[in-house]
């Protein structure tokens, strides 16, 4: 396939994504995989399409000579606008109906000159209660997700199952730190987050290739340390042990989307045992202090991705999910 054919294929995939999901992000790894090329090839030869893949730009800009596709995008956007307008109209009608009902329920006990004041007060109280309730529900959902994930995890501390822990050696315990100092320095000089991402992707790709070359993949367990920039990877490795007759690989993984993690797991076949450790802290002060001390050169966009990441799920391909609240010294 020629370079132009590949480019046309990439544009077509982005167009189909924006038709289905609107102007939302399509992960580079997923896009490259669908086009039958590597992430590195995409970054090297088709990097100008990143803003379209990320949803920052509408693919319509590249379809000026394709009237059929352009018309399809416009019609799709018009349909979305009409749908949103209908939904807004329905909400407004429902809100007006609810407000009228509140006023009617109290009109018999209120003086006419107090009705307007009552409406404003009642509406304000309702909105305040709804806001407080939403905060409570969000907190409850987070707590339940953490609790559910904890129920699935195997305890990895030394006291969990001493009979299954063996002495570590270079043969049964291998760590990949994925040092990102060079990526951070490049970001500081260029101020471009894409430069940092490209360096991180290149480093991760080389690490995956090293792991794939290891012998006896059927005896290998892989433990991803999901880097949230709130705890120390080396400290974690010190208190982590392999199982008997197994080789444990611990990989520092600053990756957060379901699609990218699935691609990494798939690329490491025939290894079939995967688990992930996620450090957790509910204290903004602890997180801020840790980052100021140990991770001050990390791009703010990277920290935002780490903070907003969805908790990993077993359906992503994991055998176990470990979530642990960080302590002093972690």
KADALIN-V617387 format. One record per residue. N is the residue number from 1. RES is the residue in one small letter. PSI is psi as a letter, one per 30 degrees, with the letter a starting at -180 (999 if undefined). BURIAL is I if it has 16 or more other C-alpha atoms within 10 Angstrom, else O. Layout:
# KADALIN-V617387
N_RES_PSI_BURIAL, N_RES_PSI_BURIAL
This chain:
# KADALIN-V617387
1_x_k_O, 2_x_l_O, 3_x_e_O, 4_x_e_O, 5_x_e_O, 6_x_e_I, 7_x_e_I, 8_x_e_O, 9_x_e_I, 10_x_e_I, 11_x_e_I, 12_x_e_I, 13_x_e_I, 14_x_e_I, 15_x_e_I, 16_x_e_O, 17_x_e_I, 18_x_f_I, 19_x_e_I, 20_x_e_O, 21_x_g_O, 22_x_a_I, 23_x_i_I, 24_x_l_I, 25_x_k_I, 26_x_j_I, 27_x_k_I, 28_x_e_I, 29_x_e_I, 30_x_e_I, 31_x_e_I, 32_x_e_I, 33_x_e_O, 34_x_f_O, 35_x_f_I, 36_x_g_O, 37_x_l_O, 38_x_l_I, 39_x_e_I, 40_x_e_I, 41_x_e_O, 42_x_e_I, 43_x_e_I, 44_x_e_O, 45_x_f_O, 46_x_g_O, 47_x_f_O, 48_x_f_O, 49_x_g_I, 50_x_e_I, 51_x_e_O, 52_x_e_I, 53_x_e_I, 54_x_f_I, 55_x_g_I, 56_x_f_O, 57_x_k_O, 58_x_k_I, 59_x_f_I, 60_x_f_I, 61_x_f_O, 62_x_g_O, 63_x_g_I, 64_x_f_O, 65_x_g_O, 66_x_i_O, 67_x_e_O, 68_x_e_O, 69_x_e_I, 70_x_e_I, 71_x_e_O, 72_x_e_O, 73_x_e_I, 74_x_e_O, 75_x_e_O, 76_x_e_I, 77_x_e_I, 78_x_e_O, 79_x_e_O, 80_x_e_O, 81_x_e_O, 82_x_e_O, 83_x_e_O, 84_x_e_O, 85_x_e_O, 86_x_e_O, 87_x_e_O, 88_x_e_O, 89_x_e_O, 90_x_e_O, 91_x_e_O, 92_x_e_O, 93_x_e_O, 94_x_e_O, 95_x_e_O, 96_x_e_O, 97_x_e_O, 98_x_e_O, 99_x_e_O, 100_x_e_O, 101_x_e_O, 102_x_e_O, 103_x_e_I, 104_x_e_O, 105_x_f_O, 106_x_f_O, 107_x_f_O, 108_x_f_O, 109_x_g_O, 110_x_k_O, 111_x_k_O, 112_x_e_O, 113_x_f_O, 114_x_f_O, 115_x_e_O, 116_x_e_O, 117_x_e_O, 118_x_e_I, 119_x_e_I, 120_x_e_O, 121_x_e_O, 122_x_e_O, 123_x_e_O, 124_x_e_O, 125_x_e_O, 126_x_e_O, 127_x_e_O, 128_x_e_O, 129_x_e_O, 130_x_e_O, 131_x_e_O, 132_x_e_O, 133_x_e_O, 134_x_e_O, 135_x_e_O, 136_x_e_O, 137_x_e_O, 138_x_e_O, 139_x_e_O, 140_x_e_O, 141_x_e_O, 142_x_e_O, 143_x_e_O, 144_x_e_O, 145_x_e_I, 146_x_e_I, 147_x_e_O, 148_x_e_O, 149_x_e_I, 150_x_e_I, 151_x_f_O, 152_x_f_O, 153_x_l_I, 154_x_k_O, 155_x_k_O, 156_x_g_O, 157_x_l_O, 158_x_f_O, 159_x_g_O, 160_x_e_O, 161_x_i_O, 162_x_f_O, 163_x_f_O, 164_x_g_O, 165_x_k_I, 166_x_l_O, 167_x_k_O, 168_x_k_I, 169_x_l_O, 170_x_f_O, 171_x_e_O, 172_x_g_I, 173_x_j_I, 174_x_k_I, 175_x_k_I, 176_x_j_I, 177_x_f_O, 178_x_i_O, 179_x_k_O, 180_x_g_I, 181_x_e_O, 182_x_e_O, 183_x_e_I, 184_x_e_I, 185_x_e_O, 186_x_e_I, 187_x_e_I, 188_x_e_I, 189_x_e_O, 190_x_f_O, 191_x_g_O, 192_x_j_O, 193_x_f_I, 194_x_e_O, 195_x_e_I, 196_x_e_I, 197_x_e_I, 198_x_e_I, 199_x_e_I, 200_x_e_I, 201_x_e_I, 202_x_e_O, 203_x_e_O, 204_x_e_I, 205_x_e_O, 206_x_e_O, 207_x_e_O, 208_x_e_I, 209_x_e_O, 210_x_e_O, 211_x_e_I, 212_x_f_O, 213_x_f_O, 214_x_k_O, 215_x_l_O, 216_x_h_O, 217_x_f_I, 218_x_f_O, 219_x_g_O, 220_x_k_I, 221_x_k_I, 222_x_k_I, 223_x_j_I, 224_x_k_I, 225_x_j_I, 226_x_j_I, 227_x_j_I, 228_x_g_I, 229_x_h_I, 230_x_f_I, 231_x_l_I, 232_x_k_I, 233_x_e_I, 234_x_e_O, 235_x_e_O, 236_x_e_O, 237_x_e_I, 238_x_e_O, 239_x_g_O, 240_x_k_I, 241_x_l_I, 242_x_l_I, 243_x_l_I, 244_x_k_O, 245_x_g_O, 246_x_l_I, 247_x_k_I, 248_x_k_I, 249_x_k_I, 250_x_j_I, 251_x_k_I, 252_x_j_I, 253_x_j_I, 254_x_h_I, 255_x_k_I, 256_x_f_I, 257_x_k_O, 258_x_e_I, 259_x_e_O, 260_x_e_O, 261_x_e_I, 262_x_e_O, 263_x_e_O, 264_x_e_O, 265_x_e_I, 266_x_e_O, 267_x_f_O, 268_x_g_I, 269_x_k_O, 270_x_g_O, 271_x_k_I, 272_x_f_I, 273_x_j_I, 274_x_k_I, 275_x_l_I, 276_x_k_I, 277_x_k_I, 278_x_j_I, 279_x_k_I, 280_x_k_I, 281_x_k_O, 282_x_f_O, 283_x_j_O, 284_x_e_O, 285_x_e_O, 286_x_e_O, 287_x_e_I, 288_x_e_O, 289_x_e_O, 290_x_e_I, 291_x_e_I, 292_x_e_O, 293_x_e_O, 294_x_f_O, 295_x_h_I, 296_x_f_O, 297_x_g_O, 298_x_k_I, 299_x_k_I, 300_x_e_O, 301_x_e_O, 302_x_e_I, 303_x_e_I, 304_x_e_O, 305_x_e_O, 306_x_e_I, 307_x_e_O, 308_x_g_O, 309_x_k_O, 310_x_k_O, 311_x_k_I, 312_x_k_I, 313_x_l_I, 314_x_f_O, 315_x_f_O, 316_x_f_O, 317_x_g_I, 318_x_k_I, 319_x_f_I, 320_x_k_I, 321_x_k_I, 322_x_k_I, 323_x_k_I, 324_x_k_O, 325_x_k_O, 326_x_k_I, 327_x_l_O, 328_x_k_O, 329_x_f_O, 330_x_999_O
